């Protein structure tokens, strides 16, 4: 069995209770890493799954759209696990609004959850990594940065901002031997896309060259490779896209006619 060099590492995964975050957390535990899982409502069952692999699990309640809670999350991880070596920034918020109906609440929540939270967490974590002389950051991106999504203004802007931030973080941390990379998923069914009917799902899958959605397990191994100093020690500032070829084509959730209707101003009757 290939040794990835992750045994005994201490990891923090935000949004680790479900979907992609859960898959990465369990893969890390399977490689022998202790894992802290943070989210607004982390499931005790996921922590138990982590610990069933013979490592330590830590359950943290945190709303990452709040700076003070992010700072506390990092401190609690270091105190609870006795250190921190790996940070996986995975939390994300979708606020489904057409461009003519963008709200302050949706915009601020998307920007803070998806972008500000990563900046705040990495600010705190970078200080710890610099002091100990090592560390690896993995930021979960989105193919929305390549293919604009309808009704996802805040989501796309924040995820595109993560790409820019990843580059800045990577070059500033490189002199300290700290690596920063991005893993960018394509279409992986989650609770956010659960509302799509069969016709919409077919429309989405027809836009993916492999004609199927991704499975969260298919992101776990690329994540392990990017986090492993043993396998990716000379890789930083890189983006690995796992999308079934989605970025080769536009991905349309709505027709032009539907977009016109959702953005059409209401007609006031006299």
C-alpha positions as protocol buffer text, in pm:
chain_id: "A"
residue {
  index: 1
  type: UNK
  ca { x: 0 y: 0 z: 0 }
}
residue {
  index: 2
  type: UNK
  ca { x: 131 y: 343 z: -96 }
}
residue {
  index: 3
  type: UNK
  ca { x: 235 y: 553 z: 204 }
}
residue {
  index: 4
  type: UNK
  ca { x: 125 y: 914 z: 149 }
}
residue {
  index: 5
  type: UNK
  ca { x: 309 y: 1040 z: 454 }
}
residue {
  index: 6
  type: UNK
  ca { x: -12 y: 1166 z: 618 }
}
residue {
  index: 7
  type: UNK
  ca { x: -11 y: 937 z: 919 }
}
residue {
  index: 8
  type: UNK
  ca { x: -1 y: 1134 z: 1244 }
}
residue {
  index: 9
  type: UNK
  ca { x: -86 y: 1464 z: 1073 }
}
residue {
  index: 10
  type: UNK
  ca { x: -347 y: 1696 z: 1223 }
}
residue {
  index: 11
  type: UNK
  ca { x: -611 y: 1825 z: 982 }
}
residue {
  index: 12
  type: UNK
  ca { x: -897 y: 2074 z: 987 }
}
residue {
  index: 13
  type: UNK
  ca { x: -1179 y: 2039 z: 733 }
}
residue {
  index: 14
  type: UNK
  ca { x: -1446 y: 2309 z: 714 }
}
residue {
  index: 15
  type: UNK
  ca { x: -1785 y: 2197 z: 590 }
}
residue {
  index: 16
  type: UNK
  ca { x: -1668 y: 1846 z: 673 }
}
residue {
  index: 17
  type: UNK
  ca { x: -2002 y: 1706 z: 784 }
}
residue {
  index: 18
  type: UNK
  ca { x: -2141 y: 1623 z: 441 }
}
residue {
  index: 19
  type: UNK
  ca { x: -2055 y: 1571 z: 76 }
}
residue {
  index: 20
  type: UNK
  ca { x: -1708 y: 1662 z: -43 }
}
residue {
  index: 21
  type: UNK
  ca { x: -1583 y: 1769 z: 301 }
}
residue {
  index: 22
  type: UNK
  ca { x: -1696 y: 1442 z: 458 }
}
residue {
  index: 23
  type: UNK
  ca { x: -1527 y: 1237 z: 184 }
}
residue {
  index: 24
  type: UNK
  ca { x: -1199 y: 1423 z: 234 }
}
residue {
  index: 25
  type: UNK
  ca { x: -1221 y: 1396 z: 614 }
}
residue {
  index: 26
  type: UNK
  ca { x: -1275 y: 1020 z: 598 }
}
residue {
  index: 27
  type: UNK
  ca { x: -995 y: 975 z: 343 }
}
residue {
  index: 28
  type: UNK
  ca { x: -756 y: 1165 z: 571 }
}
residue {
  index: 29
  type: UNK
  ca { x: -860 y: 949 z: 866 }
}
residue {
  index: 30
  type: UNK
  ca { x: -802 y: 642 z: 652 }
}
residue {
  index: 31
  type: UNK
  ca { x: -447 y: 761 z: 595 }
}
residue {
  index: 32
  type: UNK
  ca { x: -390 y: 793 z: 970 }
}
residue {
  index: 33
  type: UNK
  ca { x: -450 y: 1166 z: 1021 }
}
residue {
  index: 34
  type: UNK
  ca { x: -640 y: 1313 z: 1314 }
}
residue {
  index: 35
  type: UNK
  ca { x: -926 y: 1525 z: 1180 }
}
residue {
  index: 36
  type: UNK
  ca { x: -1123 y: 1821 z: 1314 }
}
residue {
  index: 37
  type: UNK
  ca { x: -1455 y: 1874 z: 1136 }
}
residue {
  index: 38
  type: UNK
  ca { x: -1610 y: 2219 z: 1152 }
}
residue {
  index: 39
  type: UNK
  ca { x: -1950 y: 2337 z: 1030 }
}
residue {
  index: 40
  type: UNK
  ca { x: -2261 y: 2514 z: 1151 }
}
residue {
  index: 41
  type: UNK
  ca { x: -2414 y: 2183 z: 1257 }
}
residue {
  index: 42
  type: UNK
  ca { x: -2153 y: 1906 z: 1236 }
}
residue {
  index: 43
  type: UNK
  ca { x: -2290 y: 1556 z: 1261 }
}
residue {
  index: 44
  type: UNK
  ca { x: -2161 y: 1347 z: 1553 }
}
residue {
  index: 45
  type: UNK
  ca { x: -2183 y: 1047 z: 1321 }
}
residue {
  index: 46
  type: UNK
  ca { x: -1908 y: 1181 z: 1094 }
}
residue {
  index: 47
  type: UNK
  ca { x: -1676 y: 1229 z: 1390 }
}
residue {
  index: 48
  type: UNK
  ca { x: -1752 y: 872 z: 1491 }
}
residue {
  index: 49
  type: UNK
  ca { x: -1671 y: 755 z: 1137 }
}
residue {
  index: 50
  type: UNK
  ca { x: -1338 y: 933 z: 1160 }
}
residue {
  index: 51
  type: UNK
  ca { x: -1257 y: 774 z: 1496 }
}
residue {
  index: 52
  type: UNK
  ca { x: -1359 y: 428 z: 1370 }
}
residue {
  index: 53
  type: UNK
  ca { x: -1047 y: 444 z: 1154 }
}
residue {
  index: 54
  type: UNK
  ca { x: -830 y: 448 z: 1466 }
}
residue {
  index: 55
  type: UNK
  ca { x: -753 y: 820 z: 1474 }
}
residue {
  index: 56
  type: UNK
  ca { x: -877 y: 1115 z: 1673 }
}
residue {
  index: 57
  type: UNK
  ca { x: -1182 y: 1312 z: 1560 }
}
residue {
  index: 58
  type: UNK
  ca { x: -1284 y: 1657 z: 1680 }
}
residue {
  index: 59
  type: UNK
  ca { x: -1629 y: 1809 z: 1626 }
}
residue {
  index: 60
  type: UNK
  ca { x: -1640 y: 2189 z: 1607 }
}
residue {
  index: 61
  type: UNK
  ca { x: -1947 y: 2411 z: 1573 }
}
residue {
  index: 62
  type: UNK
  ca { x: -1860 y: 2723 z: 1374 }
}
residue {
  index: 63
  type: UNK
  ca { x: -2032 y: 2969 z: 1144 }
}
residue {
  index: 64
  type: UNK
  ca { x: -1740 y: 3058 z: 920 }
}
residue {
  index: 65
  type: UNK
  ca { x: -1915 y: 3369 z: 790 }
}
residue {
  index: 66
  type: UNK
  ca { x: -1827 y: 3523 z: 1129 }
}
residue {
  index: 67
  type: UNK
  ca { x: -1463 y: 3627 z: 1178 }
}
residue {
  index: 68
  type: UNK
  ca { x: -1458 y: 3569 z: 1553 }
}
residue {
  index: 69
  type: UNK
  ca { x: -1590 y: 3215 z: 1510 }
}
residue {
  index: 70
  type: UNK
  ca { x: -1324 y: 3139 z: 1247 }
}
residue {
  index: 71
  type: UNK
  ca { x: -1049 y: 3255 z: 1483 }
}
residue {
  index: 72
  type: UNK
  ca { x: -1193 y: 3041 z: 1762 }
}
residue {
  index: 73
  type: UNK
  ca { x: -1226 y: 2743 z: 1525 }
}
residue {
  index: 74
  type: UNK
  ca { x: -855 y: 2750 z: 1444 }
}
residue {
  index: 75
  type: UNK
  ca { x: -755 y: 2789 z: 1808 }
}
residue {
  index: 76
  type: UNK
  ca { x: -987 y: 2509 z: 1920 }
}
residue {
  index: 77
  type: UNK
  ca { x: -843 y: 2279 z: 1653 }
}
residue {
  index: 78
  type: UNK
  ca { x: -483 y: 2341 z: 1758 }
}
residue {
  index: 79
  type: UNK
  ca { x: -571 y: 2300 z: 2125 }
}
residue {
  index: 80
  type: UNK
  ca { x: -797 y: 1999 z: 2070 }
}
residue {
  index: 81
  type: UNK
  ca { x: -572 y: 1801 z: 1835 }
}
residue {
  index: 82
  type: UNK
  ca { x: -245 y: 1920 z: 1979 }
}
residue {
  index: 83
  type: UNK
  ca { x: -138 y: 2087 z: 1657 }
}
residue {
  index: 84
  type: UNK
  ca { x: -233 y: 2150 z: 1296 }
}
residue {
  index: 85
  type: UNK
  ca { x: -58 y: 2045 z: 974 }
}
residue {
  index: 86
  type: UNK
  ca { x: -328 y: 2042 z: 706 }
}
residue {
  index: 87
  type: UNK
  ca { x: -609 y: 2287 z: 637 }
}
residue {
  index: 88
  type: UNK
  ca { x: -891 y: 2208 z: 393 }
}
residue {
  index: 89
  type: UNK
  ca { x: -1111 y: 2510 z: 317 }
}
residue {
  index: 90
  type: UNK
  ca { x: -1435 y: 2355 z: 195 }
}
residue {
  index: 91
  type: UNK
  ca { x: -1729 y: 2547 z: 343 }
}
residue {
  index: 92
  type: UNK
  ca { x: -1950 y: 2713 z: 83 }
}
residue {
  index: 93
  type: UNK
  ca { x: -2281 y: 2897 z: 60 }
}
residue {
  index: 94
  type: UNK
  ca { x: -2512 y: 2927 z: -239 }
}
residue {
  index: 95
  type: UNK
  ca { x: -2763 y: 3212 z: -255 }
}
residue {
  index: 96
  type: UNK
  ca { x: -2995 y: 3147 z: -547 }
}
residue {
  index: 97
  type: UNK
  ca { x: -3082 y: 3491 z: -689 }
}
residue {
  index: 98
  type: UNK
  ca { x: -3113 y: 3630 z: -1045 }
}
residue {
  index: 99
  type: UNK
  ca { x: -2893 y: 3933 z: -1108 }
}
residue {
  index: 100
  type: UNK
  ca { x: -3189 y: 4170 z: -1095 }
}
residue {
  index: 101
  type: UNK
  ca { x: -3284 y: 4040 z: -749 }
}
residue {
  index: 102
  type: UNK
  ca { x: -2951 y: 4018 z: -567 }
}
residue {
  index: 103
  type: UNK
  ca { x: -3000 y: 4100 z: -198 }
}
residue {
  index: 104
  type: UNK
  ca { x: -2754 y: 4242 z: 51 }
}
residue {
  index: 105
  type: UNK
  ca { x: -2811 y: 3936 z: 268 }
}
residue {
  index: 106
  type: UNK
  ca { x: -2733 y: 3691 z: -10 }
}
residue {
  index: 107
  type: UNK
  ca { x: -2431 y: 3884 z: -133 }
}
residue {
  index: 108
  type: UNK
  ca { x: -2273 y: 3932 z: 209 }
}
residue {
  index: 109
  type: UNK
  ca { x: -2339 y: 3573 z: 317 }
}
residue {
  index: 110
  type: UNK
  ca { x: -2185 y: 3432 z: -2 }
}
residue {
  index: 111
  type: UNK
  ca { x: -1877 y: 3653 z: 10 }
}
residue {
  index: 112
  type: UNK
  ca { x: -1809 y: 3596 z: 379 }
}
residue {
  index: 113
  type: UNK
  ca { x: -1876 y: 3221 z: 382 }
}
residue {
  index: 114
  type: UNK
  ca { x: -1692 y: 3139 z: 60 }
}
residue {
  index: 115
  type: UNK
  ca { x: -1411 y: 3394 z: 51 }
}
residue {
  index: 116
  type: UNK
  ca { x: -1367 y: 3593 z: 373 }
}
residue {
  index: 117
  type: UNK
  ca { x: -1372 y: 3277 z: 585 }
}
residue {
  index: 118
  type: UNK
  ca { x: -1076 y: 3137 z: 391 }
}
residue {
  index: 119
  type: UNK
  ca { x: -880 y: 3462 z: 428 }
}
residue {
  index: 120
  type: UNK
  ca { x: -951 y: 3479 z: 801 }
}
residue {
  index: 121
  type: UNK
  ca { x: -869 y: 3111 z: 863 }
}
residue {
  index: 122
  type: UNK
  ca { x: -549 y: 3116 z: 656 }
}
residue {
  index: 123
  type: UNK
  ca { x: -435 y: 3433 z: 833 }
}
residue {
  index: 124
  type: UNK
  ca { x: -449 y: 3248 z: 1165 }
}
residue {
  index: 125
  type: UNK
  ca { x: -325 y: 2915 z: 1030 }
}
residue {
  index: 126
  type: UNK
  ca { x: -33 y: 3068 z: 838 }
}
residue {
  index: 127
  type: UNK
  ca { x: 107 y: 3210 z: 1162 }
}
residue {
  index: 128
  type: UNK
  ca { x: 96 y: 2863 z: 1315 }
}
residue {
  index: 129
  type: UNK
  ca { x: 246 y: 2697 z: 1006 }
}
residue {
  index: 130
  type: UNK
  ca { x: 528 y: 2953 z: 987 }
}
residue {
  index: 131
  type: UNK
  ca { x: 613 y: 2902 z: 1354 }
}
residue {
  index: 132
  type: UNK
  ca { x: 636 y: 2525 z: 1316 }
}
residue {
  index: 133
  type: UNK
  ca { x: 807 y: 2536 z: 977 }
}
residue {
  index: 134
  type: UNK
  ca { x: 562 y: 2332 z: 770 }
}
residue {
  index: 135
  type: UNK
  ca { x: 201 y: 2298 z: 662 }
}
residue {
  index: 136
  type: UNK
  ca { x: -26 y: 2247 z: 363 }
}
residue {
  index: 137
  type: UNK
  ca { x: -345 y: 2428 z: 259 }
}
residue {
  index: 138
  type: UNK
  ca { x: -604 y: 2290 z: 18 }
}
residue {
  index: 139
  type: UNK
  ca { x: -879 y: 2524 z: -101 }
}
residue {
  index: 140
  type: UNK
  ca { x: -1187 y: 2373 z: -262 }
}
residue {
  index: 141
  type: UNK
  ca { x: -1276 y: 2581 z: -566 }
}
residue {
  index: 142
  type: UNK
  ca { x: -1556 y: 2558 z: -820 }
}
residue {
  index: 143
  type: UNK
  ca { x: -1593 y: 2523 z: -1195 }
}
residue {
  index: 144
  type: UNK
  ca { x: -1825 y: 2822 z: -1166 }
}
residue {
  index: 145
  type: UNK
  ca { x: -1506 y: 3026 z: -1201 }
}
residue {
  index: 146
  type: UNK
  ca { x: -1471 y: 2880 z: -1551 }
}
residue {
  index: 147
  type: UNK
  ca { x: -1839 y: 2847 z: -1646 }
}
residue {
  index: 148
  type: UNK
  ca { x: -2068 y: 3121 z: -1511 }
}
residue {
  index: 149
  type: UNK
  ca { x: -2375 y: 2979 z: -1339 }
}
residue {
  index: 150
  type: UNK
  ca { x: -2715 y: 3138 z: -1366 }
}
residue {
  index: 151
  type: UNK
  ca { x: -2853 y: 3286 z: -1042 }
}
residue {
  index: 152
  type: UNK
  ca { x: -2518 y: 3252 z: -861 }
}
residue {
  index: 153
  type: UNK
  ca { x: -2369 y: 3604 z: -855 }
}
residue {
  index: 154
  type: UNK
  ca { x: -2224 y: 3591 z: -503 }
}
residue {
  index: 155
  type: UNK
  ca { x: -2114 y: 3231 z: -538 }
}
residue {
  index: 156
  type: UNK
  ca { x: -1918 y: 3282 z: -859 }
}
residue {
  index: 157
  type: UNK
  ca { x: -1760 y: 3610 z: -749 }
}
residue {
  index: 158
  type: UNK
  ca { x: -1650 y: 3459 z: -418 }
}
residue {
  index: 159
  type: UNK
  ca { x: -1516 y: 3139 z: -573 }
}
residue {
  index: 160
  type: UNK
  ca { x: -1326 y: 3337 z: -838 }
}
residue {
  index: 161
  type: UNK
  ca { x: -1184 y: 3547 z: -556 }
}
residue {
  index: 162
  type: UNK
  ca { x: -1054 y: 3228 z: -396 }
}
residue {
  index: 163
  type: UNK
  ca { x: -843 y: 3158 z: -706 }
}
residue {
  index: 164
  type: UNK
  ca { x: -682 y: 3502 z: -680 }
}
residue {
  index: 165
  type: UNK
  ca { x: -630 y: 3464 z: -306 }
}
residue {
  index: 166
  type: UNK
  ca { x: -481 y: 3117 z: -347 }
}
residue {
  index: 167
  type: UNK
  ca { x: -207 y: 3260 z: -567 }
}
residue {
  index: 168
  type: UNK
  ca { x: -120 y: 3537 z: -321 }
}
residue {
  index: 169
  type: UNK
  ca { x: -115 y: 3293 z: -29 }
}
residue {
  index: 170
  type: UNK
  ca { x: 99 y: 3045 z: -223 }
}
residue {
  index: 171
  type: UNK
  ca { x: 373 y: 3293 z: -313 }
}
residue {
  index: 172
  type: UNK
  ca { x: 385 y: 3447 z: 35 }
}
residue {
  index: 173
  type: UNK
  ca { x: 402 y: 3109 z: 210 }
}
residue {
  index: 174
  type: UNK
  ca { x: 649 y: 2947 z: -31 }
}
residue {
  index: 175
  type: UNK
  ca { x: 962 y: 3092 z: 138 }
}
residue {
  index: 176
  type: UNK
  ca { x: 851 y: 2915 z: 456 }
}
residue {
  index: 177
  type: UNK
  ca { x: 808 y: 2579 z: 282 }
}
residue {
  index: 178
  type: UNK
  ca { x: 428 y: 2594 z: 315 }
}
residue {
  index: 179
  type: UNK
  ca { x: 229 y: 2474 z: 14 }
}
residue {
  index: 180
  type: UNK
  ca { x: -110 y: 2606 z: -101 }
}
residue {
  index: 181
  type: UNK
  ca { x: -317 y: 2441 z: -375 }
}
residue {
  index: 182
  type: UNK
  ca { x: -672 y: 2428 z: -506 }
}
residue {
  index: 183
  type: UNK
  ca { x: -898 y: 2134 z: -591 }
}
residue {
  index: 184
  type: UNK
  ca { x: -1179 y: 2237 z: -825 }
}
residue {
  index: 185
  type: UNK
  ca { x: -1484 y: 2011 z: -857 }
}
residue {
  index: 186
  type: UNK
  ca { x: -1727 y: 2011 z: -1144 }
}
residue {
  index: 187
  type: UNK
  ca { x: -2084 y: 1891 z: -1098 }
}
residue {
  index: 188
  type: UNK
  ca { x: -2113 y: 1677 z: -786 }
}
residue {
  index: 189
  type: UNK
  ca { x: -2477 y: 1634 z: -671 }
}
residue {
  index: 190
  type: UNK
  ca { x: -2533 y: 1788 z: -329 }
}
residue {
  index: 191
  type: UNK
  ca { x: -2826 y: 1922 z: -129 }
}
residue {
  index: 192
  type: UNK
  ca { x: -2797 y: 2243 z: -333 }
}
residue {
  index: 193
  type: UNK
  ca { x: -2879 y: 2060 z: -659 }
}
residue {
  index: 194
  type: UNK
  ca { x: -3135 y: 1821 z: -508 }
}
residue {
  index: 195
  type: UNK
  ca { x: -3423 y: 2032 z: -644 }
}
residue {
  index: 196
  type: UNK
  ca { x: -3331 y: 1958 z: -1006 }
}
residue {
  index: 197
  type: UNK
  ca { x: -3589 y: 1744 z: -1180 }
}
residue {
  index: 198
  type: UNK
  ca { x: -3511 y: 1468 z: -1429 }
}
residue {
  index: 199
  type: UNK
  ca { x: -3529 y: 1705 z: -1727 }
}
residue {
  index: 200
  type: UNK
  ca { x: -3293 y: 1955 z: -1566 }
}
residue {
  index: 201
  type: UNK
  ca { x: -3053 y: 1681 z: -1460 }
}
residue {
  index: 202
  type: UNK
  ca { x: -3040 y: 1549 z: -1818 }
}
residue {
  index: 203
  type: UNK
  ca { x: -2973 y: 1902 z: -1942 }
}
residue {
  index: 204
  type: UNK
  ca { x: -2683 y: 1935 z: -1698 }
}
residue {
  index: 205
  type: UNK
  ca { x: -2533 y: 1594 z: -1774 }
}
residue {
  index: 206
  type: UNK
  ca { x: -2559 y: 1653 z: -2150 }
}
residue {
  index: 207
  type: UNK
  ca { x: -2319 y: 1944 z: -2097 }
}
residue {
  index: 208
  type: UNK
  ca { x: -2055 y: 1720 z: -1936 }
}
residue {
  index: 209
  type: UNK
  ca { x: -1841 y: 1520 z: -2182 }
}
residue {
  index: 210
  type: UNK
  ca { x: -1837 y: 1213 z: -1955 }
}
residue {
  index: 211
  type: UNK
  ca { x: -2219 y: 1242 z: -1927 }
}
residue {
  index: 212
  type: UNK
  ca { x: -2239 y: 1175 z: -1555 }
}
residue {
  index: 213
  type: UNK
  ca { x: -2202 y: 1361 z: -1227 }
}
residue {
  index: 214
  type: UNK
  ca { x: -1894 y: 1319 z: -1013 }
}
residue {
  index: 215
  type: UNK
  ca { x: -1878 y: 1102 z: -703 }
}
residue {
  index: 216
  type: UNK
  ca { x: -1737 y: 1264 z: -390 }
}
residue {
  index: 217
  type: UNK
  ca { x: -1493 y: 974 z: -352 }
}
residue {
  index: 218
  type: UNK
  ca { x: -1338 y: 1081 z: -684 }
}
residue {
  index: 219
  type: UNK
  ca { x: -1223 y: 1401 z: -515 }
}
residue {
  index: 220
  type: UNK
  ca { x: -1073 y: 1230 z: -212 }
}
residue {
  index: 221
  type: UNK
  ca { x: -763 y: 1089 z: -381 }
}
residue {
  index: 222
  type: UNK
  ca { x: -670 y: 1409 z: -566 }
}
residue {
  index: 223
  type: UNK
  ca { x: -707 y: 1585 z: -230 }
}
residue {
  index: 224
  type: UNK
  ca { x: -475 y: 1335 z: -60 }
}
residue {
  index: 225
  type: UNK
  ca { x: -216 y: 1377 z: -335 }
}
residue {
  index: 226
  type: UNK
  ca { x: -217 y: 1758 z: -312 }
}
residue {
  index: 227
  type: UNK
  ca { x: -196 y: 1748 z: 68 }
}
residue {
  index: 228
  type: UNK
  ca { x: 89 y: 1497 z: 70 }
}
residue {
  index: 229
  type: UNK
  ca { x: 437 y: 1650 z: 89 }
}
residue {
  index: 230
  type: UNK
  ca { x: 570 y: 1312 z: -14 }
}
residue {
  index: 231
  type: UNK
  ca { x: 385 y: 1309 z: -348 }
}
residue {
  index: 232
  type: UNK
  ca { x: 339 y: 1681 z: -416 }
}
residue {
  index: 233
  type: UNK
  ca { x: 628 y: 1844 z: -236 }
}
residue {
  index: 234
  type: UNK
  ca { x: 714 y: 2058 z: -539 }
}
residue {
  index: 235
  type: UNK
  ca { x: 356 y: 2161 z: -612 }
}
residue {
  index: 236
  type: UNK
  ca { x: 217 y: 2493 z: -490 }
}
residue {
  index: 237
  type: UNK
  ca { x: -19 y: 2750 z: -638 }
}
residue {
  index: 238
  type: UNK
  ca { x: -171 y: 2478 z: -858 }
}
residue {
  index: 239
  type: UNK
  ca { x: -536 y: 2413 z: -944 }
}
residue {
  index: 240
  type: UNK
  ca { x: -648 y: 2057 z: -1014 }
}
residue {
  index: 241
  type: UNK
  ca { x: -982 y: 2044 z: -1197 }
}
residue {
  index: 242
  type: UNK
  ca { x: -1194 y: 1731 z: -1150 }
}
residue {
  index: 243
  type: UNK
  ca { x: -1500 y: 1789 z: -1367 }
}
residue {
  index: 244
  type: UNK
  ca { x: -1554 y: 1516 z: -1627 }
}
residue {
  index: 245
  type: UNK
  ca { x: -1459 y: 1769 z: -1894 }
}
residue {
  index: 246
  type: UNK
  ca { x: -1726 y: 2018 z: -1786 }
}
residue {
  index: 247
  type: UNK
  ca { x: -1505 y: 2324 z: -1835 }
}
residue {
  index: 248
  type: UNK
  ca { x: -1475 y: 2233 z: -2203 }
}
residue {
  index: 249
  type: UNK
  ca { x: -1841 y: 2323 z: -2246 }
}
residue {
  index: 250
  type: UNK
  ca { x: -2086 y: 2575 z: -2100 }
}
residue {
  index: 251
  type: UNK
  ca { x: -2312 y: 2429 z: -1830 }
}
residue {
  index: 252
  type: UNK
  ca { x: -2672 y: 2548 z: -1858 }
}
residue {
  index: 253
  type: UNK
  ca { x: -2916 y: 2496 z: -1574 }
}
residue {
  index: 254
  type: UNK
  ca { x: -3173 y: 2728 z: -1737 }
}
residue {
  index: 255
  type: UNK
  ca { x: -3284 y: 2815 z: -2090 }
}
residue {
  index: 256
  type: UNK
  ca { x: -3268 y: 3170 z: -2222 }
}
residue {
  index: 257
  type: UNK
  ca { x: -3647 y: 3189 z: -2200 }
}
residue {
  index: 258
  type: UNK
  ca { x: -3641 y: 3096 z: -1830 }
}
residue {
  index: 259
  type: UNK
  ca { x: -3375 y: 3358 z: -1757 }
}
residue {
  index: 260
  type: UNK
  ca { x: -3585 y: 3627 z: -1927 }
}
residue {
  index: 261
  type: UNK
  ca { x: -3885 y: 3532 z: -1717 }
}
residue {
  index: 262
  type: UNK
  ca { x: -3704 y: 3531 z: -1383 }
}
residue {
  index: 263
  type: UNK
  ca { x: -3552 y: 3873 z: -1451 }
}
residue {
  index: 264
  type: UNK
  ca { x: -3861 y: 4035 z: -1604 }
}
residue {
  index: 265
  type: UNK
  ca { x: -3980 y: 4327 z: -1387 }
}
residue {
  index: 266
  type: UNK
  ca { x: -4330 y: 4294 z: -1251 }
}
residue {
  index: 267
  type: UNK
  ca { x: -4584 y: 4489 z: -1447 }
}
residue {
  index: 268
  type: UNK
  ca { x: -4789 y: 4718 z: -1226 }
}
residue {
  index: 269
  type: UNK
  ca { x: -5147 y: 4724 z: -1337 }
}
residue {
  index: 270
  type: UNK
  ca { x: -5318 y: 5060 z: -1331 }
}
